[in-house]
Amino acid sequence: MNDASTKQRLNANARSKRVWLRVDGVLLLDKPRGITSNAALQAARRLFSAARAGHTGTLDPMATGLLPLCFGEATKFSSDLLNANKTYEAEICFGVTTATGDAEGEVLERRTVTFERQELEAALTKFRGRIRQIPPMYSALKRDGQPLYKLARQGVTIEREAREVDIFELVLLECSAERCQLRVTCGKGTYIRTLAEDIGQALGCGAHLAALRRTAVGDASIAQAVTLDALGALTEDQRQRWLLPPDALLLDFPEIRLDATQSLRFSHGNPVRVGGEIQGKCRVYAANELLGIGRADASGVVHPRRLVAFS
């Protein structure tokens, strides 16, 4: 048996012997550069021996920063954070365009950079508010079931429709001869790589995204996050202190508290009448225990949407 197959067998045996635990909670991870979001997720999952885990939207391998991870029952709410606004610090390199729109792609063209800071400031005004973006070929969007990045790697380029995205904040932090640092707060579906390319095109010199760090997702901040290295250096008890409760990502939603009878009905998947003025998505509790997510209609009835199953 060769070395590769022996290693695979040993790894398989190690995985089979691991005891996976019931872990419910949210971890705010500071993802390092150079690994995928899934690799970061699996590394954190192993540290907690969590039986079930998921993340709330990917960061490219080149990017660093806030990656909220969900364990156990919290995974039921991971999709709720996909729609949350996100804040980034982005470094843009002007005068160089690449195949991927970032620093990891093949250089396609180099141009001279001649604009002044005030011209950059003026160009940025065009990219605030609701704008239109054409999604990049190097993205996970699918066409006929095939991710675009796989087609791009085959040298295939297909037409993509522009779509509207929201840029709530676009602030110039630093500016040098050929680079700038921006803070961007944006809505769902925004590609910062595309934003960098479009700003470069508006200035007539081209550009690509040189570095990217995500600093906030909804109300969650990078200041609350921990690195994989730091987690790995902790004891099991110390590590548990970094876990937030499963509803930590839901605090933007109004809360409704039910009595014992209502709680029983709701936890069995039945709507309950509560009255009040809350409409739309809401957090639902029995006393201090999260029951799940509901949606309140105009008549004061809360319909279950996702229920937790705490033991």
Secondary structure by P-SEA (a helix, b strand, c coil): ccaaaaaaaaaaaaaaacccccccccccccccccccaaaaaaaaaaaacccccccccccccccccbbbbbcccccccccccccbbbbbbbbbbcccccccccccccccbbbbbbbcaaaaaaaaaaaccccccccccccccccccccaaaaaaacbbbbbbbbbbbbcccccccccccbbbbbbbbcccccaaaaaaaaaaaacccccccbbbbcccccccccccccaaaaaaccaaaaaaaccccccccccbbbbbbcaaaaaaaaabbbbbbccccccbbbbbccccccbbbbbccccbbbbccccccc
